[in-house]
């Protein structure tokens, strides 16, 4: 299904910045613009969350901490969804930072769960590479 077309007038400075990102990432102007708008909307929905480039791509992060949202939610799920346990395990996070992660997770659970699983798979591979013959099951 084709997406409806809308015309958008951009300030010249914004257009130049988006063109630079598109060129650097080898993506279309339209794709970069859509991603930037989506991230801006997500940050508006989930105050305290920002996005950054990581080796595996763009990642939702907890403002002021450097932690990925998936890292906080991984610990939250491992703690049987007990916020207090997470706050004790990550004492440098404020209640508001943990709440921002929970809000983001409630809106984008598949994204966060995929990141958690991807990291778990990479960890299993790294452990197996370090200890040949070790077979771990999830």
Helices and strands as residue ranges (DSSP letters): H 12-25, H 29-45, E 49-54, E 57-62, H 69-78, H 83-89, H 95-107, H 109-130
